[in-house]
Amino acid sequence: MANRILIVDDAAFMRMMIRDILTKNGYEVCGEANDGAQAIEKFKEVRPDLITMDITMPEMDGIAALKEIKKIDPNAKVIMCSAMGQQAMVIDAIQAGAKDFIVKPFQADRVIEAIKKTLG
């Protein structure tokens, strides 16, 4: 069975890029969300194997959403996505329980490497 992945990013273009990388590599995209609050609802609904989560989003950012998702499921696997220059936020995300992070613009091999490593 393909691993089911939830994509969270406020930019539709970024979601499309990640979806493209994932599907080409045999992963199933089981849902998408464009902010942290939506991510939490989708997580409860689809129970993905892994989440790719943007850090900077309107309404609720990725770190706040990560903390909420970890309350629901302490074993949830989340990979944070960030633009360059957000190192402090990446550290916060790792401390909040993120398994890894990938930097935008995405490189397909780095995305897949992070996912394989996280899913073990």
C-alpha positions, -999 to +999 in steps of 0.1 A: +000+000+000+012+035-009+020+058+020-007+084+024+005+120+027-013+152+036+001+184+020-003+217+039+007+250+023-011+283+018+003+285-018-016+263-043+015+263-066+036+248-038+010+222-030+009+213-067+047+210-068+048+187-038+018+166-051+037+162-084+069+150-067+050+126-044+027+110-070+057+105-094+074+086-066+045+063-058+030+081-028-007+088-024-018+124-016-048+118+007-056+155+013-045+191+011-050+221+034-041+257+030-036+267+066-029+252+100-065+251+112-076+232+080-046+209+085-058+198+119-093+191+106-079+172+076-055+152+098-085+140+120-104+132+089-079+113+068-052+101+093-023+103+069+010+085+074+029+117+070+023+155+067+043+181+048+036+213+066+045+249+055+058+270+085+045+304+074+007+305+068-022+328+075-047+320+103-026+294+120+010+288+112+026+254+108+042+253+142+010+259+160-007+233+138+021+208+145+016+212+182-021+206+180-017+176+157+009+161+182-017+165+209-042+144+188-015+118+178+019+120+195+032+096+168+022+119+139+050+123+114+054+158+101+080+173+078+082+211+079+087+232+047+103+266+050+118+293+028+155+301+033+163+323+063+138+307+087+163+288+107+149+299+141+114+287+131+129+254+119+145+249+153+111+257+170+094+232+146+119+204+155+115+211+192+077+209+187+081+174+172+088+178+135+108+149+121+126+168+094+124+199+072+128+207+036+137+241+021+118+259-007+123+259-036+118+221-034+143+197-049+125+164-056+153+142-044+155+161-011+117+158-006+118+120-012+149+115+010+132+133+039+100+113+034+118+079+032+138+088+063+108+099+083+086+069+073+115+046+081 
